[in-house]
Amino acid sequence: MVTGKTRYWRAGAVCDVIEDGVDGLLVTFGDVASLANALRAMLDAPVWAVEMGLRGREKVLQEYTWARQYDHLRVLTDQVMRESK
């Protein structure tokens, strides 16, 4: 997503990051027909596909920085330490 390219898959935590049709397309792994439909939709609407990719890039740059991830990890670590006492 950080590259600004539209992504299309449905697996694990990816579903928590990508909002289907907004900043990428979610396609179930192994579902060839669904993948073909997603690719066809992007080919038929290239401006939309580029816009999704750019929205995905913006999301990653805002929400998934090292600093933000560190802050989340620190909060979780502090919480675990408090609960273990």
N, C-alpha and C positions, 0 to 999 in steps of 0.2 A: 504494500500500500504506500510505503514511503516514496516509491518511485513514481507515483502518480498514475500507475497503470491499473485498469479495472481488474479486479480479482474475481474468480468464480470457483468456489468449492464449498463443501459443507462437511467439516470434520472438526472434532474437538473444540478447542477454544476459539477457533476461527468464527464460529457462529455467534460468539459473544462480542466479537470485534466488528464484523461486517454487518451492516444493516442492509438486508436484501433489497436491491433496486435503488438504494440511496447512495451508497459508497462502494458498491460491489454487487456481485450476483452470487447467491449460494446455490450450489448444485451438489446433489448427493453423489458421493464417490461411487464410481462404477455405473452410474446412470447415464449411458451414452446419449440417449434421446434428450434428456434434460440438458446435458452439456451442449448438444447441437442446437437446441432451442435458445439457450443463453447466448451462444456465439452468433447465431442468426440475428437475434434481437440487437446485439451490439453492432453487427455489420449493417443492419437496416437503419440504425440510429447512431451513427458515429459521434455526433456531438454529445448525445446523452452518455455514451460510453466514456468519452473523455471527461465529461463533467463528473461522472461517478468516480473515476480515477483521481481526479483532482480533489474531490471531497474526501476520499479515503486518505490521500496524502496529508491533507490538512488535519484530519482527525488524528493520524499518527503523530504528526509534529506537535499537536497540542496535548494529546492525552497519553502518549506512550514514550515520553522522553526518559532518559536515564534518571534525571532528577526526580521526576514524578514517581517512577518505579521505586527509587530509593526511599522516597517519603512513605509510600505504601508499605514497603517492607519494614521500615522502621516502626511504623504504627503497629503492624502485626507482631513484630518482635517484642515491642514494649508490652503489648497486651498479653502475649504468652508468658513473658517474664513475670508480670503482675499476678497472673492466674496461677502460676506454679509455686508461689510463695505460701 
